Amino acid sequence: MLELLITSFPVIIKYFLLRRRGEAMTVSNMKTAVFMWLVLAIALFLAIFYYHPKSYTGIVPFRTVLVVAQTGGPVTEIFVKNGQKVQKGDQLFKIDDRSQKANLAEALTEFQSIDAAKAKAEKSVLVAEANVSQFNTVLALARENLADAEELLRRKVGRANTVVQMRSDVQKAEAALDASQAQLSLAQTELSDVLPARRKSAEARHASSKTEFDKTEVRAFSSGVVTQMLLSVGSPASRLILSPALVIIPDRDEDYPVRIVAGFPQVSFGVLHVGMPAEIACDSNSNLTMKNAVMAARVISIQPAIAAGQLAPGSTLIDANALASRGSVLVIFDLVHKEHEAMLLDGSGCIVQTYTNNLHGTFGHVIAATGIIKALLFRIKVWGGLMVGVGLAGGGH
């Protein structure tokens, strides 16, 4: 409507000229002025709506963290409620842990068994060392006796069967020494290799049991606000991501700005550019005084592809009719003034109005000037939507 009023000056001028000459206003003498009016209106419409595109699909996106249990069992305790603020690491709820406690106790018992086996192996080493020392002495004595018997036999004062007996004693002592050394080696292997391997296995089992026990205490992995918690004591803890136990809306990173995303018609792609100025109005911060209802923003990113055209391999062939729906150009905006970020409610719907100001020459100045009309219409739309109580959603220009 405002565009029609601005471009109606040829008709107004013609009307006053006819009155000055005393002529009646007819279709015949007004057709040139009306034609000029239509040409100017169409040109202005094209300039305004093409070079200053608007989107009614703006939204303030935010993340959610779905909380699911990592182990099964009934819920025994709940430590939070809907709307509660939690910090990273806070316990949310607890699952029945009797089975995990039993496994953990069994793993701890294995350590006691290994400690007892270690003490036994150390004593076995001491006994084996004593046996080796003893049989070394016995072997040395047997060898001395054999040498004496052989010397007596050489002097022909001894008997041959005594030498044979002494040699048998030496062989027995050597066999006993070998056995005692083998026993010592076995005890040392038990102490140095077998028991450490058993301990490592027990430590791994204990760690696994501890991990399974820790899973019974479900904790928050990020700070935020708890919502959509439908748990009750005794209900089974869900392990499915499609059926979470509760949802946490995480706190925003202070170093990460609040951004707005909006979809624009594909015909606007040639006009949109990074750095393009824009204005944003969201339902959550509309007010009668219009204070901070319209916030300055700028384009920081334009998605290089239309989401509706993405293809993925499947069991059926691609049908072009399935892709007939035209997608939009996804554009991401940053607010110019940091203080406006605190005024936006996560998930709020917004209208986004962009303005072309990168054209050069007289034409570029004219196009930039027409942005004033869009800015005025934008504010009328915001105030009108608030006054009639329908919000900012809707169509039109």
C-alpha positions as CSV (number, residue, x, y, z in Angstrom):
1,M,0.0,0.0,0.0
2,L,2.8,2.4,0.9
3,E,4.5,1.7,-2.4
4,L,1.3,2.6,-4.3
5,L,1.0,5.9,-2.5
6,I,4.6,6.8,-3.2
7,T,4.3,6.1,-6.9
8,S,0.9,7.8,-7.4
9,F,2.3,11.3,-8.0
10,P,1.8,11.1,-11.8
11,V,-2.0,10.6,-11.2
12,I,-2.1,13.4,-8.6
13,I,-0.2,15.9,-10.9
14,K,-2.5,15.0,-13.8
15,Y,-5.6,15.5,-11.6
16,F,-4.6,19.0,-10.5
17,L,-3.7,20.0,-14.1
18,L,-7.2,18.9,-15.2
19,R,-8.8,20.9,-12.5
20,R,-6.7,23.9,-13.3
21,R,-7.9,23.7,-16.9
22,G,-11.5,23.0,-15.8
23,E,-11.6,19.7,-17.5
24,A,-13.4,16.6,-16.2
25,M,-11.3,13.6,-15.2
26,T,-12.0,10.7,-17.6
27,V,-10.4,7.4,-18.5
28,S,-9.1,8.9,-21.7
29,N,-7.3,11.8,-20.3
30,M,-6.0,9.9,-17.3
31,K,-4.8,6.7,-19.0
32,T,-1.2,8.0,-19.5
33,A,-0.9,9.1,-15.9
34,V,-2.3,5.8,-14.7
35,F,0.0,3.8,-17.0
36,M,3.0,5.8,-15.6
37,W,1.7,5.1,-12.1
38,L,1.6,1.3,-12.8
39,V,5.1,1.3,-14.4
40,L,6.6,3.2,-11.4
41,A,4.7,1.0,-8.9
42,I,5.9,-2.2,-10.6
43,A,9.4,-0.9,-10.8
44,L,9.3,0.1,-7.1
45,F,7.8,-3.2,-6.1
46,L,10.5,-5.1,-8.0
47,A,13.3,-3.0,-6.5
48,I,12.0,-3.2,-3.0
49,F,11.1,-6.9,-2.8
50,Y,14.0,-8.2,-4.9
51,Y,16.8,-6.2,-3.4
52,H,15.5,-6.2,0.2
53,P,14.3,-9.8,0.7
54,K,12.4,-10.7,3.9
55,S,12.0,-14.1,5.7
56,Y,9.2,-15.1,8.0
57,T,11.0,-18.4,8.9
58,G,13.7,-16.9,11.3
59,I,14.3,-18.9,14.4
60,V,16.7,-18.7,17.4
61,P,18.2,-22.3,17.4
62,F,19.5,-24.0,20.5
63,R,20.8,-27.4,21.5
64,T,19.4,-30.0,23.7
65,V,21.2,-32.9,25.5
66,L,19.2,-36.1,25.7
67,V,19.9,-38.1,28.8
68,V,19.7,-41.9,28.6
69,A,20.9,-44.6,30.9
70,Q,23.9,-46.7,29.9
71,T,22.7,-49.7,31.9
72,G,19.4,-51.3,32.5
73,G,17.4,-51.6,35.7
74,P,14.7,-49.9,37.7
75,V,15.3,-46.3,39.0
76,T,15.8,-46.3,42.8
77,E,16.5,-42.6,43.4
78,I,15.8,-39.3,41.6
79,F,17.8,-36.2,42.6
80,V,16.4,-33.5,40.2
81,K,13.1,-32.2,39.1
82,N,11.8,-30.3,36.0
83,G,13.1,-26.8,35.7
84,Q,16.0,-27.4,38.0
85,K,19.4,-25.9,37.2
86,V,22.2,-28.5,37.2
87,Q,25.9,-28.3,36.8
88,K,28.2,-30.6,34.9
89,G,28.8,-33.8,37.0
90,D,25.6,-33.4,39.2
91,Q,23.9,-36.7,39.8
92,L,20.5,-36.9,38.1
93,F,19.1,-40.3,39.1
94,K,20.3,-43.7,40.3
95,I,19.6,-47.2,39.0
96,D,19.4,-50.4,41.0
97,D,23.1,-51.4,41.5
98,R,22.9,-54.7,43.4
99,S,24.3,-56.8,40.5
100,Q,27.1,-54.3,39.9
101,K,28.0,-54.2,43.6
102,A,28.3,-58.0,43.6
103,N,30.6,-58.0,40.6
104,L,32.7,-55.3,42.2
105,A,33.0,-57.2,45.4
106,E,34.0,-60.3,43.5
107,A,36.7,-58.4,41.7
108,L,38.0,-57.0,45.0
109,T,38.1,-60.6,46.4
110,E,40.4,-61.6,43.5
111,F,43.0,-59.1,44.8
112,Q,42.9,-60.7,48.2
113,S,43.4,-64.1,46.6
114,I,46.4,-62.8,44.6
115,D,47.9,-61.3,47.7
116,A,47.6,-64.6,49.5
117,A,49.1,-66.5,46.5
118,K,52.0,-63.9,46.4
119,A,52.8,-64.5,50.1
120,K,52.7,-68.3,49.5
121,A,55.0,-67.9,46.4
122,E,57.5,-65.9,48.4
123,K,57.6,-68.6,51.1
124,S,58.0,-71.2,48.3
125,V,60.9,-69.3,47.0
126,L,62.6,-69.3,50.4
127,V,62.0,-73.0,50.9
128,A,63.3,-73.8,47.4
129,E,66.4,-71.7,48.0
130,A,67.0,-73.5,51.2
131,N,66.6,-76.8,49.5
132,V,69.0,-75.8,46.7
133,S,71.5,-74.8,49.4
134,Q,71.0,-78.1,51.2
135,F,71.3,-80.3,48.1
136,N,74.4,-78.3,47.0
137,T,76.0,-79.3,50.4
138,V,74.8,-82.9,50.0
139,L,76.2,-83.0,46.5
140,A,79.5,-81.6,47.5
141,L,79.8,-84.2,50.4
142,A,78.9,-87.0,48.0
143,R,81.5,-85.9,45.5
144,E,84.1,-85.8,48.3
145,N,83.2,-89.3,49.4
146,L,83.4,-90.5,45.8
147,A,86.8,-89.0,45.4
148,D,88.0,-90.7,48.7
149,A,86.6,-94.1,47.6
150,E,88.3,-93.8,44.2
151,E,91.6,-92.8,45.9
152,L,91.4,-95.9,48.2
153,L,90.5,-98.1,45.3
154,R,93.5,-96.7,43.4
155,R,95.8,-97.6,46.4
156,K,94.2,-101.0,46.4
157,V,92.9,-100.6,50.0
158,G,89.3,-99.9,49.0
159,R,86.5,-101.9,47.5
160,A,85.0,-101.4,44.0
161,N,81.4,-101.8,45.2
162,T,82.0,-98.8,47.6
163,V,83.0,-96.6,44.6
164,V,79.9,-97.7,42.8
165,Q,77.8,-96.8,45.8
166,M,79.4,-93.4,46.1
167,R,78.8,-92.7,42.4
168,S,75.1,-93.6,42.9
169,D,75.0,-91.2,45.9
170,V,76.5,-88.4,43.7
171,Q,73.9,-89.0,41.0
172,K,71.1,-89.0,43.5
173,A,72.4,-85.7,45.0
174,E,72.7,-84.2,41.5
175,A,69.1,-85.3,40.7
176,A,67.8,-83.9,44.0
177,L,69.7,-80.6,43.3
178,D,68.2,-80.3,39.8
179,A,64.7,-80.9,41.3
180,S,65.2,-78.3,43.9
181,Q,66.5,-75.8,41.3
182,A,63.5,-76.5,39.1
183,Q,61.2,-76.0,42.1
184,L,63.0,-72.6,42.8
185,S,62.6,-71.6,39.2
186,L,58.9,-72.5,39.3
187,A,58.4,-70.5,42.4
188,Q,60.3,-67.5,41.0
189,T,58.2,-67.6,37.8
190,E,55.1,-67.7,39.8
191,L,56.2,-64.7,41.7
192,S,57.6,-62.6,38.8
193,D,55.3,-63.6,35.9
194,V,52.2,-65.5,36.8
195,L,51.0,-63.4,39.7
196,P,51.6,-60.0,38.0
197,A,49.6,-61.3,35.0
198,R,46.8,-62.4,37.3
199,R,46.9,-58.9,39.0
200,K,46.7,-57.1,35.7
201,S,43.7,-59.3,34.7
202,A,42.1,-58.6,38.1
203,E,42.7,-54.8,37.7
204,A,41.1,-54.9,34.3
205,R,38.1,-56.8,35.7
206,H,37.9,-54.4,38.7
207,A,38.0,-51.4,36.3
208,S,35.3,-52.9,34.2
209,S,33.2,-53.7,37.3
210,K,33.8,-50.1,38.6
211,T,32.7,-48.7,35.2
212,E,29.5,-50.8,35.2
213,F,28.9,-49.6,38.8
214,D,29.4,-46.0,37.8
215,K,26.8,-46.4,35.1
216,T,24.2,-46.8,37.7
217,E,24.7,-43.2,38.8
218,V,23.5,-41.1,35.8
219,R,25.2,-37.7,35.9
220,A,24.9,-34.5,33.8
221,F,27.5,-34.1,31.1
222,S,26.8,-30.4,30.7
223,S,25.4,-27.6,32.8
224,G,21.8,-26.5,32.0
225,V,18.1,-26.7,32.9
226,V,16.3,-30.0,33.3
227,T,13.1,-30.5,31.4
228,Q,10.8,-33.2,30.1
229,M,11.6,-35.5,33.0
230,L,8.9,-38.1,33.3
231,L,10.9,-40.6,35.5
232,S,9.5,-42.0,38.8
233,V,11.1,-44.3,41.3
234,G,10.6,-47.9,40.1
235,S,10.3,-47.1,36.4
236,P,12.8,-48.8,34.1
237,A,15.7,-46.6,33.0
238,S,15.5,-46.0,29.2
239,R,18.6,-46.8,27.2
240,L,17.1,-45.7,23.9
241,I,18.1,-42.3,22.5
242,L,14.5,-42.0,21.0
243,S,13.1,-42.3,24.5
244,P,15.3,-40.3,26.8
245,A,14.9,-40.3,30.5
246,L,15.0,-36.5,30.5
247,V,16.3,-33.5,28.5
248,I,18.8,-30.9,29.5
249,I,18.8,-27.5,27.8
250,P,22.5,-26.6,28.1
251,D,23.9,-23.2,29.0
252,R,25.2,-21.2,26.1
253,D,28.9,-20.9,25.8
254,E,29.8,-17.3,26.6
255,D,32.3,-17.3,23.7
256,Y,29.7,-18.5,21.2
257,P,27.2,-15.8,20.1
258,V,23.5,-16.2,19.9
259,R,22.7,-16.6,16.2
260,I,19.5,-16.6,14.1
261,V,18.9,-18.7,11.1
262,A,16.3,-18.1,8.4
263,G,15.3,-19.5,5.1
264,F,14.9,-17.3,2.0
265,P,13.5,-18.0,-1.4
266,Q,16.0,-19.3,-3.9
267,V,15.5,-16.3,-6.1
268,S,17.1,-14.2,-3.4
269,F,20.4,-16.0,-3.5
270,G,21.8,-13.5,-6.1
271,V,21.2,-10.7,-3.7
272,L,22.2,-12.2,-0.3
273,H,25.8,-11.8,0.6
274,V,28.0,-12.2,3.7
275,G,28.1,-8.9,5.6
276,M,24.7,-7.8,4.4
277,P,22.9,-5.7,7.0
278,A,19.6,-6.9,8.3
279,E,17.0,-6.3,11.0
280,I,15.4,-9.0,13.1
281,A,12.2,-8.9,15.2
282,C,11.2,-12.0,17.3
283,D,7.9,-12.8,19.0
284,S,9.6,-13.2,22.4
285,N,10.8,-9.6,22.5
286,S,7.9,-7.7,20.9
287,N,6.4,-4.9,23.0
288,L,4.1,-1.9,22.6
289,T,6.8,0.6,23.0
290,M,8.9,-1.1,20.3
291,K,11.9,-0.8,22.5
292,N,14.5,-3.3,21.3
293,A,11.8,-5.0,19.3
294,V,13.8,-4.6,16.1
295,M,17.5,-5.6,16.4
296,A,20.3,-4.8,14.0
297,A,22.0,-7.9,12.5
298,R,24.3,-8.9,9.7
299,V,24.7,-12.0,7.5
300,I,27.7,-14.1,8.6
301,S,27.1,-17.3,6.5
302,I,25.0,-18.6,3.6
303,Q,24.6,-22.3,3.3
304,P,26.2,-23.3,-0.1
305,A,23.5,-25.9,-0.9
306,I,19.7,-26.3,-0.8
307,A,18.8,-28.9,1.8
308,A,15.8,-30.2,-0.3
309,G,18.2,-31.5,-3.0
310,Q,20.3,-33.7,-0.9
311,L,20.4,-37.4,-2.0
312,A,21.3,-40.5,0.0
313,P,21.7,-44.1,-1.2
314,G,18.7,-46.3,-0.5
315,S,16.8,-49.4,-1.6
316,T,14.7,-47.5,-4.1
317,L,15.6,-45.5,-7.1
318,I,15.5,-41.7,-6.9
319,D,12.1,-40.2,-8.1
320,A,12.2,-36.6,-9.3
321,N,8.6,-36.1,-8.0
322,A,9.9,-36.7,-4.5
323,L,12.2,-33.7,-4.9
324,A,9.6,-31.4,-6.4
325,S,9.4,-29.4,-3.2
326,R,11.6,-26.3,-3.5
327,G,13.9,-25.7,-0.5
328,S,15.1,-22.4,0.8
329,V,18.5,-20.7,1.1
330,L,19.6,-21.1,4.7
331,V,21.2,-17.9,6.0
332,I,22.8,-17.4,9.4
333,F,22.8,-14.0,11.2
334,D,24.8,-12.4,14.0
335,L,23.4,-9.6,16.1
336,V,25.3,-6.3,15.8
337,H,24.8,-5.4,19.5
338,K,25.9,-7.9,22.0
339,E,23.4,-6.8,24.7
340,H,20.5,-7.9,22.4
341,E,21.5,-11.6,22.8
342,A,20.2,-11.7,26.4
343,M,16.7,-10.5,25.1
344,L,16.2,-13.5,22.8
345,L,14.4,-16.6,24.0
346,D,15.8,-19.8,22.6
347,G,13.5,-21.2,19.9
348,S,11.7,-18.0,19.3
349,G,10.2,-17.3,15.9
350,C,11.5,-14.2,14.1
351,I,11.0,-12.1,11.0
352,V,14.2,-11.2,9.2
353,Q,14.5,-8.1,6.9
354,T,17.6,-7.7,4.8
355,Y,18.8,-4.6,3.0
356,T,21.0,-4.3,-0.1
357,N,23.7,-1.7,0.2
358,N,26.5,-3.0,-1.9
359,L,25.4,-1.6,-5.3
360,H,27.4,1.3,-6.8
361,G,26.4,4.4,-8.7
362,T,23.1,6.2,-8.8
363,F,21.1,3.0,-9.2
364,G,22.8,1.6,-6.1
365,H,21.9,4.7,-4.1
366,V,18.3,4.5,-5.2
367,I,18.1,0.9,-4.2
368,A,19.7,1.6,-0.9
369,A,17.2,4.4,-0.3
370,T,14.2,2.2,-1.0
371,G,15.3,0.2,2.0
372,I,13.7,2.9,4.1
373,I,10.3,1.9,2.8
374,K,11.0,-1.8,3.8
375,A,12.2,-0.7,7.2
376,L,9.1,1.3,7.8
377,L,6.8,-1.5,6.6
378,F,8.8,-3.9,8.8
379,R,8.0,-1.9,11.9
380,I,4.4,-1.5,10.9
381,K,4.2,-5.3,10.5
382,V,5.8,-5.8,14.0
383,W,3.5,-3.3,15.7
384,G,0.4,-4.5,13.8
385,G,1.1,-8.1,14.6
386,L,1.4,-7.2,18.3
387,M,-1.7,-5.1,18.4
388,V,-4.0,-7.6,16.8
389,G,-2.5,-10.4,19.0
390,V,-1.4,-12.8,16.2
391,G,2.3,-12.3,16.7
392,L,4.8,-11.9,13.9
393,A,4.0,-15.1,12.0
394,G,2.2,-14.9,8.7
395,G,2.9,-14.0,5.1
396,G,2.8,-10.9,3.0
397,H,5.2,-8.1,2.6
